[in-house]
Amino acid sequence: MSIQKLRSVFRENKQVRILLFPGFELARRLLAFTYSHSKDADYIRSLKDSHRGESCFVIGNGPSLLPKDLDQISEAGIPSIATNRIYYIFSQTIWRPTYYMCLDPAIVAAELEKIVEKGTYQKFINYRFKPYRKNWQDNIHFLCTYSRFSIDSSKMTFESLSEDLSKYGTKTATVTANGIELAVYMGFKTIYLLGVDNKYAAQRQKDGTITIDQSMKSSYFQGMQENAALGKPIQALNSNENYEVAKNFADTHGVKIYNATRGGKLEVFERVDFDELMKNIREKA
């Protein structure tokens, strides 16, 4: 049996997940415990409330993201948190993020060399990758993500974001939620989202059903159709639920989140017009 087939069985077979539950849950807790006593956790503690009362941008990688918008953020000197493959836009903009995160093991594994090489900003990557090298640059730090092991892989396994990132960050379906988590931890009181289109070929709803956006004619979408025809499981995101949790978390901490994305399908947060926002920021400067 191929590794891919084994992974599919592990994701979809509840009997297998019940059998493996104790071991996987113990391993997750042990990893989080080890991390909380590491030097990496000490660095995270030093960031607590380091931006108290400030505003920031959390930058997504959606197709609406424009280099000229990023340059406006740079010119205004507003801190930003960016994620995943954001460095592919660097050739078109003078902007660089203040902080960067990549927690998805698949993306870290595929992009590790680029993540390490691109930029001198502060970077946070998945703690599981720390053993991959003996020596890391001083601007590379590690975050441990955790959520309870779920018997039903279609259900969201957390109800809130983490109060203390030096213990663990929340394992989410979208790293943008982790960007919000980090921003709240650092004390930012106003968060603007940009380039967070929230448009995916497949979204998993609260009841576990999957909705397909057939307008997204990507190779990924075609692959899902082929998998469905072969009776293979469709991988989908719980991103809407993740954003609802992030909003509730921010609300309880007195943090306002606004969506300044040009278009897209994210309606969990109050929308603001990016151009008007930047005009107001310039007038107040």
N, C-alpha and C positions, 0 to 999 in steps of 0.2 A: 504493500500500500504506500502511495506517495505521501510526502510530507503535507502537501496541499490537501489531500484527501483526509489525512489524519486531523488536520486543523478543522476541516469542515465537520467531521464527526464530533470533535470536541466542542465546537460552537453550538451545534444543533441538537445533540443527543443529551437529553436531560438525565437519563440514567447514568451515562458516563460522567456527567458533571456532578451528580450527587455522590458518586463513588469517589471522585477526586477532590471533592469540596474541602475536607479537613486539611489535606496536604497543601493545597493551593492557598487557602486562607492563612494557614500558619506561615507559609513562605512569604506572603505579602506583609504580614504583621512583623515578621522578623526583619525584613528588609527596611521597613519604616523605622523600627526600633534602632537598628544599626545606623541608619542615616541620621537620626535625631541626636546621636552622640558623636557625629563626625565634624571635622573642620569645615566642611561645606555647610553644615547646618549653622555653625558659628557665624559664617559670613552672612547667611540669610538673616540671622538675628540682628546683625548690624544694620540691615536695611529697614527694620521696623520703624514706621513713621518718619522715614528720612525725607519724605516729600509732603509732610503734613500740611493740609490746606491748599495744595497746589492743584492745577489742572493738567491733564495729559491726554494724549491720543493713544488708542490701541488700534494698531494698523492690521487689517486683514490683507489677503492676497487675491481678492476678487477682481474680476475683469473691469470693474468700474474704477479701480485705483489709477490715478493719473500722476505722472511725475511732477507736473506743475503744482499739484495740490501738496505734494510732499515738500516741495521747495518752499511753499508758503509757510508750512509748519516749521521748517528749518530757519527761515528768516525771522519768524516770530519768537524763536528760541523756546518753543514749547516741548517739554519732554515727551518721548514716545516709546511705546513698546511694540515691537514687530515680531513676526513669527515665520517659521518654516522657511520657504524659499524666497523670502523677500529680497535677497541679494541679487536676484536676477534683474531687478529694476535699477540697480545702482549705476549702471552705465548711462542712465537717462536723467539722473538727478544728483544734486549736491547733498541732498538730505541723507543723513544716516540715523538709525534709531539710537536712542539712549540705552535701551535694553532690548535684548533679543531672546526669544525662547523657541526651543524645538524639543518636544516631549514625545512625539509619536515615534516608537522604536523603528518602524519601517522607514520613515523619512530620515531619522538620524543615521541609520545604517547606510542608506543610499547616498546621503549628502555630507557625511562626516567631514571629509577633507575640505569641502567648500565652506562648511560652517566654521571650521577652525581657521581657515585662511582669510575669509572675508571680514575685514574691518577690525577696529580696536575697541569697539563698544563692548559693554558688559553682556556676556552671553550665558544663558541657562539651558543646559541640555539634560536629558534623562539620566538619572543617577546610575542606571543599569550599565551605562557605557563607560563609567569611570575606569574599570579595569582594562579597557581597550588600549590604553597608553600608560607608560610610566610617568611621563612628564607632560603637563598641560600648561598652556599660557596662563598668565596671571588673570586675564580677563575672562577666563572660562570657569564657570561654576556649575554646580549640579543641583537638580531638584528631584526629589523622590515623589512619585505619584502613587496614590493609594485609593482604592475603594473596595468595599466588601465584595468578595467573590459571589457572583450571582448564579443561581441554579438556572434561571431563565435568561439566556443571553440577549433576548429581545427587550428586556426591561432595564430601565435606568437604575443604577445601583447606588445612587447617592441623592441626598435631599438638600444638601447645603454645600457651599465651598468651605475650604479649610480656614480655620481661625488662625492657625500658626503654621506658616510654610517651613519653619525650621524643623517641624515634625514630619509633615508631608503636604504635598499639593494634591488636589483632587484629580482622580483619573476621569477625564471627561471625553466626550465625543468630538469636541472642537477646542483647539488650543487657544482660541480667542477667549473662551471662558477662563482659561488659566491666566491669560493676560490681564483680565479683569480682576482675578483673584490676587495677582501680584500687585496690581495698582492699589487695591484696597489695603493690602498689607503694608504698603509703603506710605500710606496716609493720604493719597490723592483723594480730593473731595469731589472733583468733577472729571468725568471720563467721557471722551468723545470717541466714537467708533468711526473708522473710515476704511473703505474697501472691504467691508464685511457684508458681502452680497447675500450670503446664506442661500445660495442657489445650488442645489445638488440634484443629481439625477434621481436619487432615491432618498426619501426621508422616512424614518420610522416614527409613527405616531404614538401617543400615550397608551393606546390600547394594544400596541404591538403590531398593528397593520402597517403595511408599507405603501406609500404613495410614490408613483413614478412621474417625473416631469419629462414628457416625451419631446419637449422643445429643446432639450439638451442633447443634441446629436453628436455626442462625443464618442471616442473609442471606448471610454469607460461605460457609457450607456449601452453601446452595442454589445460589450462584453457581458453586461447584466442580462440583456435579452437572451444571449446565447446560453448563459448559465441557467436561466429560468426554463428555457426550452429543454435543457438536459436534466432538469430536476435538481439543479444545484442551488444552494442557498444564496439569496441576494444580500449583499452587504449594504447596510443603510445606516444613516446617522440619526442620532437622537438630538440634533443640534437645537431645535426649538425648545425642547425641554431643558437642555443645558442653559440656554439663554434665560429662560424663565427662572431657573434656580439662581443664576448669576444676578438677575435683577432683584429678586427677593433678598439675596445676601447683601447686595449693595444698599438696598433700602434700609435694612436693619442696622447698617453702619453709617447711615446719614450720607451716603454717597449717591450723587446723581449721575446717571448714564444717559447720554444722548447719542442717537444714531445720525451721524453726518454723512453717511454713505450716499453716493449718487445713485439712486434707484435701489435695485436689489429687492429681496423678499423678507428682510428682517423687520418685523413690526412689533416686537416685544418692547422696544425702547422708544421713547418719544423722539420724533425726528426733528432735526434742525437743518437748515440750509447751510452747506459748507461755506459758500461764498459770503453769505451774510454773517456767519460766525466769524470768519477771518477778518471781515471788514470791521466788526465790532471790537475784535481783539486789537487791531491796528489803531483804532481810534482811542482806545483806552491806554495804549502804550505811551 
